[in-house]
Amino acid sequence: MQKGGILWFIVYLVFGIYFINSSFNFIKIPEVISNFNQWIILLGGVLILLGGINHFRAIRNKNKSRPSS
């Protein structure tokens, strides 16, 4: 795994847990963090889009490397 891969994994994990927690309220979020809720949702949406694009590129590159039958 690349050096930055672990960092991005942690960022995705934090945003994922935040989104799940916003629906089910497992953990009480402090008011300071709740003030930035709209920005957190925006950044989470951008990360989801980037993850989808990266996944699409990985699949496309994997299919290009396969020999045609």
Backbone as a printed PyTorch tensor [residue, N CA C, xyz], in Angstrom:
tensor([[[  0.8430,  -1.1770,   0.0000],
         [  0.0000,   0.0000,   0.0000],
         [  0.8870,   1.2380,   0.0000]],

        [[  0.4580,   2.2500,  -0.7040],
         [  1.2280,   3.4770,  -0.7730],
         [  1.1920,   4.1790,   0.5780]],

        [[  2.1690,   5.0740,   0.7890],
         [  2.2410,   5.7920,   2.0570],
         [  0.9870,   6.6060,   2.3140]],

        [[  0.4850,   7.2820,   1.3010],
         [ -0.7160,   8.0910,   1.4680],
         [ -1.9860,   7.2640,   1.5370]],

        [[ -1.9050,   5.9820,   1.1920],
         [ -3.0810,   5.1170,   1.1850],
         [ -3.6970,   4.9420,   2.5560]],

        [[ -2.8680,   4.7980,   3.5700],
         [ -3.3670,   4.6390,   4.9410],
         [ -4.0640,   5.9180,   5.3880]],

        [[ -3.4970,   7.0630,   5.0540],
         [ -4.0990,   8.3460,   5.4360],
         [ -5.4740,   8.5030,   4.7840]],

        [[ -5.5650,   8.2080,   3.4810],
         [ -6.8560,   8.3260,   2.8020],
         [ -7.8610,   7.3390,   3.3580]],

        [[ -7.4040,   6.1390,   3.7140],
         [ -8.2950,   5.1550,   4.3220],
         [ -8.8820,   5.6970,   5.6260]],

        [[ -8.0540,   6.3200,   6.4490],
         [ -8.5160,   6.8790,   7.7200],
         [ -9.5060,   8.0160,   7.4790]],

        [[ -9.2280,   8.8720,   6.4750],
         [-10.1430,   9.9710,   6.1560],
         [-11.4940,   9.4210,   5.7270]],

        [[-11.4980,   8.4340,   4.8140],
         [-12.7500,   7.8110,   4.3780],
         [-13.4620,   7.1560,   5.5600]],

        [[-12.7280,   6.4910,   6.4330],
         [-13.3050,   5.8260,   7.5850],
         [-13.9850,   6.8260,   8.5190]],

        [[-13.3170,   7.9430,   8.8010],
         [-13.8800,   8.9590,   9.7020],
         [-15.1690,   9.5320,   9.1220]],

        [[-15.1510,   9.8810,   7.8280],
         [-16.3540,  10.4310,   7.2220],
         [-17.4700,   9.3920,   7.1690]],

        [[-17.1370,   8.1450,   6.8910],
         [-18.1410,   7.0900,   6.8720],
         [-18.7880,   6.8970,   8.2330]],

        [[-17.9860,   6.8630,   9.2650],
         [-18.5180,   6.7170,  10.6230],
         [-19.3690,   7.9250,  10.9920]],

        [[-18.9430,   9.1300,  10.5790],
         [-19.7150,  10.3340,  10.8630],
         [-21.0890,  10.2640,  10.1920]],

        [[-21.1340,   9.8290,   8.9270],
         [-22.4170,   9.7250,   8.2240],
         [-23.3200,   8.6820,   8.8710]],

        [[-22.7690,   7.5350,   9.2410],
         [-23.5700,   6.5030,   9.9040],
         [-24.0780,   7.0200,  11.2460]],

        [[-23.2070,   7.6940,  11.9850],
         [-23.5900,   8.2120,  13.2890],
         [-24.6460,   9.3110,  13.1750]],

        [[-24.6110,  10.0920,  12.1010],
         [-25.6150,  11.1450,  11.9580],
         [-27.0050,  10.5680,  11.7740]],

        [[-27.1050,   9.3610,  11.2630],
         [-28.4170,   8.7110,  11.1000],
         [-28.8880,   8.0210,  12.3760]],

        [[-27.9820,   7.3150,  13.0490],
         [-28.3790,   6.4860,  14.1860],
         [-28.0100,   7.0540,  15.5550]],

        [[-27.1820,   8.0830,  15.6080],
         [-26.7760,   8.7450,  16.8620],
         [-26.1970,   7.7750,  17.8940]],

        [[-25.2130,   6.9800,  17.4900],
         [-24.5150,   6.0930,  18.4200],
         [-23.6600,   6.8880,  19.4000]],

        [[-23.0070,   7.9110,  18.8910],
         [-22.0850,   8.7230,  19.6880],
         [-22.5920,  10.1560,  19.6870]],

        [[-22.5780,  10.8110,  20.8420],
         [-22.9870,  12.2060,  20.9410],
         [-21.8830,  13.0740,  20.3500]],

        [[-22.2290,  13.8430,  19.3050],
         [-21.2750,  14.7260,  18.6370],
         [-21.2600,  16.0670,  19.3730]],

        [[-20.0790,  16.5760,  19.7280],
         [-20.0140,  17.8790,  20.4070],
         [-20.5810,  18.9980,  19.5270]],

        [[-21.0870,  20.0320,  20.1760],
         [-21.7060,  21.1680,  19.4770],
         [-20.7170,  21.8560,  18.5480]],

        [[-19.4430,  21.8910,  18.9210],
         [-18.4180,  22.5400,  18.0860],
         [-18.3460,  21.8650,  16.7170]],

        [[-18.3800,  20.5480,  16.6940],
         [-18.3230,  19.8070,  15.4370],
         [-19.6550,  19.9270,  14.6980]],

        [[-20.7680,  19.9280,  15.4310],
         [-22.0810,  20.0400,  14.8030],
         [-22.2680,  21.3650,  14.0780]],

        [[-21.5450,  22.3920,  14.4840],
         [-21.6360,  23.6890,  13.8030],
         [-21.1270,  23.6110,  12.3730]],

        [[-20.2480,  22.6590,  12.0850],
         [-19.6660,  22.4870,  10.7530],
         [-20.3340,  21.3580,   9.9780]],

        [[-21.5460,  20.9800,  10.3630],
         [-22.2240,  19.8320,   9.7650],
         [-22.3580,  19.9560,   8.2430]],

        [[-22.7350,  21.1230,   7.7310],
         [-22.9040,  21.2990,   6.2890],
         [-21.5790,  21.1280,   5.5490]],

        [[-20.4880,  21.6230,   6.1200],
         [-19.1720,  21.4750,   5.4860],
         [-18.7050,  20.0280,   5.5170]],

        [[-18.9970,  19.3400,   6.6080],
         [-18.6090,  17.9290,   6.7180],
         [-19.3630,  17.1000,   5.6890]],

        [[-20.6440,  17.3720,   5.5130],
         [-21.4330,  16.6430,   4.5150],
         [-20.9140,  16.9450,   3.1140]],

        [[-20.5570,  18.2040,   2.8410],
         [-19.9980,  18.5670,   1.5360],
         [-18.6950,  17.8110,   1.2680]],

        [[-17.7830,  17.8260,   2.2260],
         [-16.5110,  17.1140,   2.0530],
         [-16.7200,  15.6090,   1.9230]],

        [[-17.6640,  15.0670,   2.6780],
         [-17.9600,  13.6430,   2.5650],
         [-18.4990,  13.2930,   1.1890]],

        [[-19.3540,  14.1440,   0.6500],
         [-19.8700,  13.9150,  -0.6910],
         [-18.7790,  13.9560,  -1.7410]],

        [[-17.8620,  14.9050,  -1.5990],
         [-16.7310,  14.9980,  -2.5340],
         [-15.8640,  13.7480,  -2.4400]],

        [[-15.6150,  13.2770,  -1.2210],
         [-14.8060,  12.0620,  -1.0530],
         [-15.4990,  10.8450,  -1.6550]],

        [[-16.8160,  10.7660,  -1.5110],
         [-17.5510,   9.6470,  -2.1080],
         [-17.4270,   9.6890,  -3.6290]],

        [[-17.5690,  10.8940,  -4.2100],
         [-17.4170,  11.0230,  -5.6620],
         [-16.0060,  10.6480,  -6.1130]],

        [[-14.9960,  11.1150,  -5.3970],
         [-13.6160,  10.7730,  -5.7490],
         [-13.3730,   9.2740,  -5.6330]],

        [[-13.9360,   8.6580,  -4.6060],
         [-13.8020,   7.2120,  -4.4520],
         [-14.4530,   6.4530,  -5.5870]],

        [[-15.6260,   6.9150,  -6.0280],
         [-16.2990,   6.2790,  -7.1550],
         [-15.5160,   6.4180,  -8.4430]],

        [[-14.9740,   7.6150,  -8.6800],
         [-14.1570,   7.8350,  -9.8810],
         [-12.9100,   6.9640,  -9.8430]],

        [[-12.2690,   6.8940,  -8.6820],
         [-11.0650,   6.0700,  -8.5460],
         [-11.3860,   4.5980,  -8.7660]],

        [[-12.5130,   4.1500,  -8.2580],
         [-12.9190,   2.7570,  -8.4550],
         [-13.1700,   2.4770,  -9.9360]],

        [[-13.8490,   3.3960, -10.6180],
         [-14.1100,   3.2490, -12.0450],
         [-12.8000,   3.1860, -12.8310]],

        [[-11.8360,   4.0540, -12.4960],
         [-10.5450,   4.0500, -13.1900],
         [ -9.7950,   2.7500, -12.9360]],

        [[ -9.8710,   2.2200, -11.7160],
         [ -9.1740,   0.9710, -11.3990],
         [ -9.7670,  -0.1900, -12.1920]],

        [[-11.0830,  -0.2240, -12.3140],
         [-11.7300,  -1.2960, -13.0870],
         [-11.3680,  -1.1670, -14.5610]],

        [[-11.3920,   0.0580, -15.0790],
         [-11.0820,   0.2720, -16.4910],
         [ -9.6400,  -0.1300, -16.7910]],

        [[ -8.7040,   0.2250, -15.9050],
         [ -7.2990,  -0.1410, -16.1120],
         [ -7.0970,  -1.6500, -15.9890]],

        [[ -7.8500,  -2.2870, -15.1060],
         [ -7.7430,  -3.7360, -14.9500],
         [ -8.2400,  -4.4410, -16.2100]],

        [[ -9.3190,  -3.9390, -16.8020],
         [ -9.8590,  -4.5420, -18.0190],
         [ -8.9380,  -4.3140, -19.2150]],

        [[ -8.2300,  -3.2040, -19.2670],
         [ -7.2950,  -2.9420, -20.3630],
         [ -6.1030,  -3.8820, -20.3260]],

        [[ -5.7020,  -4.2770, -19.1230],
         [ -4.5130,  -5.1320, -19.0130],
         [ -4.8020,  -6.5990, -19.3160]],

        [[ -6.0640,  -6.9890, -19.3650],
         [ -6.4190,  -8.3680, -19.6890],
         [ -6.2530,  -8.6160, -21.1730]],

        [[ -5.7040,  -9.7490, -21.5380],
         [ -5.6110, -10.0650, -22.9670],
         [ -6.9980, -10.3900, -23.5230]],

        [[ -7.2450,  -9.9150, -24.7180],
         [ -8.5410, -10.2050, -25.3410],
         [ -8.5580, -11.6380, -25.8680]],

        [[ -9.7220, -12.2800, -25.7440],
         [ -9.8070, -13.6880, -26.1540],
         [-10.3750, -13.8530, -27.5320]]])
